[in-house]
Amino acid sequence: MQINQLAPGQGLKSPDGSQSMQGGWPGQASVDQLVMQTDGNLVVYALTPSGSMGPAIWSSGTWGHPGAHAIAQDDGNFVVYDTNGSALWASGTWGSSGGTRLLADGDLLVGGVAGRLGWASGTREKPSQWCPANGSWGPGLDPTTFVGLEPREWMQSPNAWLVFQPDGNVVMYRKRDNAPIWSTGTWGTHSTDLFLQGDGNLVLNGSGYGYPGWASGTWGHPGDHAVFQTDGNFVIYDANGTALWSSGTWQTANQ
């Protein structure tokens, strides 16, 4: 059974796996799923339109504890316990209210007091297209206009995900088989954001070494823009529409 929230006292268990939480936009397919795995790890996965699990975008880091379970406690804390009742991970939100929810944008939200945010996983799907003439929009549609990413955020095209992983690496995964087809190669860093600068350079900031961990090398082109296209290619165009850089993944994303 799939739900989008846990009321106080409700939980997710392993290795049952019959219940999970899903988040998504109203009227559209769910975009991610929270699963209590058989190894004891609580994981948020991106989902394909058909509901198949894609790459992991957040976890509690509690693997190695089969039979663990997660519970939204009456005191507002969301906790993963092992089979002996020892806490393995917690949201630290005791004293709050509101239970645990997967929001429409894929963010896992726990508690909060008087309108203040309690704890959030940061696993947001970034809106990724120009607003059409009627003013409505939805993730993953054409044209998918890049707006920047932070750790645990992701974007999608019909055939690929672009995921900013917690390890500092930005990776593109093919939806058909979850195969990684491109990355910035920056795992193990403390990257804070992937951002298109005013000079036109797409930069992965916060390497911890005093310089960007990765850059597209497209400085000198103010007014350019980056697009995660529906063909699975990640492209930077100048103000005249000329391609300056690309991930070169238009073929591998569709294989």
N, C-alpha and C positions, 0 to 999 in steps of 0.2 A: 504494500500500500504506500502511495506517495502522498505526502502532506507538505504544507509550506510553513508550518509552525508547530512548536511544542509548547503546550501550556505547562505551568508549574506542576511538577510531579510526573510529567511524561518523559520518555527517554527513547534512545535507540540502542539496540543490543547487537552484539556479534556472538556467535557466527550466524545468527538467524538470517539477517539480510532481507527479511520480508517487508521491512518498513524503512523508508528513507525520506529525506526532505528534498523538495525541488523548488527552484525559483525561476520566474520567467515573466515576461510581459503579458498582460491580459489578452486572451485571444490568440496568443502565439505559443509555439512549442517552448517547453522549459529550457532554460539556458544552462543550468548547472544543478548538481545533486550532491547532498551531504550524505555520506555513507559511513556506517560503523563497520569497518572491515573485520575479517576473521582474525587478522593479526593484532587486533586491538587498536589500530590507528583510525582516527576520525578524519575523514578526507573530503574535501570539496573537489568535485570533478566537473569540468565543462562537459556539456552534452551535445550530441549531434541532433539535428531536427527529428530523427527517428527515435531518439531516446538512448542511443548507445553512449557509453562513457568515453570521454576523450582524455586529455591530459589532466593530471592533478594540479590544482592551482593553490591549494592550502591544505595543511594537515596539522594535527595536534602533536605529531612527533612521538606518538605512543605505541609504535609497532613493537612487537616482541611480547605482547601481553594478550594472547588469545583468550577470548571470553570476556574481554573488557566491555563496559557499557557506558553510554553518555546519558546524563539526566539533567533536565532543567529543574533545579531545586526550588522548593517553596521560598527560599530566602533570596532568590534572584540569581544565584550563581549557576553557571553551566559547567558541569564537571565530568571528566572521564575517570571512572574507577576500575581497578583491576578486580579479579575474582575474589580477592581477600578484603575488598572494601577500602583499599588504599587509593588516595587520589593521585592520578598520573598527570592530569592537566586540568586547569580551571580558567574561566574567563575573568575571575576576580571581580564579579559584579554583585556580590552579596549586598543586600539592602536595597536592591532595585526591583523593578516590576516589569511586566510585559512579556515574560517568557522568552523564547528563542525563535527567530524567524529567518527565513530566506527571502530576501526582498526581490522585487521584480528585476532589478539590475544584477542579481546574483550575489549580493553582499549578505553575509551571515551576520545577523545583528542579535545581540543579547542584552536584554534589560534596558535600563535607563531610568532616571528619576526626574520628574518635573520637566519633561521634554528634552532632557540632556541625554546624549548618547552614552550607553553603557560600555559595550565592547563591540567591535566590528572586525571581521576578518579582512576587509579591504579587497574582497574578491569581486570587484565590479566589472561588468562588461561595459566598456566605454561606448557611448553612442557614436556611430561611425558612418554617418552619411549627411550630405546636405539636406536641409529641409525642403521637401518638394513644394509645389505651388499651393497645395491645400494646407500646408503648415504642419502636417503630421509627419512622424518619422518613426523608425524602428531599427534596432541593431542589425547589422549584417546585410543591408540592402545596398543597391547601387545608386549613386556613387559613394563608396565608403571612404569618407574623408578623415584622415588621421588627425587626432586631437591631442595626442601625447599619452604616455603610459607611466604608471608608478608600479612598484612591486605588487604582485598578486592581481593586477588588472590584466584584462585581455580584450582583444577585438576578434571579429570573425568575418570571413567571407563565406560564400556557399561551400567552398571546398577546403578551407584551412582556418586554423586559429593562429593568432599572434599573441603570445603569452609572455608577460614579464614575470619570470619565476622568482621565488624568494631567494634563490642562490645568486641573484644578480645577473643571470643570463636571460636575454630576450630570444625566445625560440618560436619558430613557425612550425606547426604540426599539420600534417595532412590529415583530413578528417576520415578518409577511407580506412586507414589502418593505424592512425596515431603516430606515424613515422615522422621524426624531426627532419625537416628539409632545409632549414636555414637557421643560423643563430649569430649573435654578436660575439660568441666565444668568451663571455665574461663571467663564467661561473666562479664562485668563490670570492667575488668582490662585494663591495658595500654600495652598489649602484642605487641611486635614489629616484631617478626619473629619466625617461627618454623624451627629449624635448627638442622641438624645431626652433633654433635660435633666430634672432632678428637678422643675422647675416646670411641665413639660408642653410646653415649647417645643422644636421640632425645629430644630436649629441647624447650619449649615455653618461650622465653625471654621477659623481660620488664614487669614483673608483678607489678612493682612499690613498691615492698616490699623488694628489695635487693636480692631476690632469684627467681629461675624460677617459673612461674605460674603452669607449668605442665612438667613432664618428664617421659620418658618411663622406666627409671631405668636400662638401658642396658649399663652403663659405663663398662669399662674394656674389650671392644671388638673393638679395632681399626680396621678399614678396613671393618666394616659392612656397610649395606646399607638398606634403607627403600623403600618399593615397594607398591604402590597403585594398587593392582592386578585387573585383569579383572573380577574376581569373587566378587569384592566389598570388599575384605579384605585388611586391611592396615597392612603390616607385616615388621618387622625388621629382617634381616638375617645376620648372621656373615659371615666372609670371606669364610667359608666352606659350606655355604648354609643351615646352621641349623637355624631354626626360634627361635628368642630370645623373641619376643613380637609380639602381634597382637591385632587388634581392635575386633576380634572375630565376624566380621560382614558378613562372607561368606554366612550364611544362611539367615539372615534377609534382606540382600541386594537383594536376589533373590526371596523373598516371594511375 
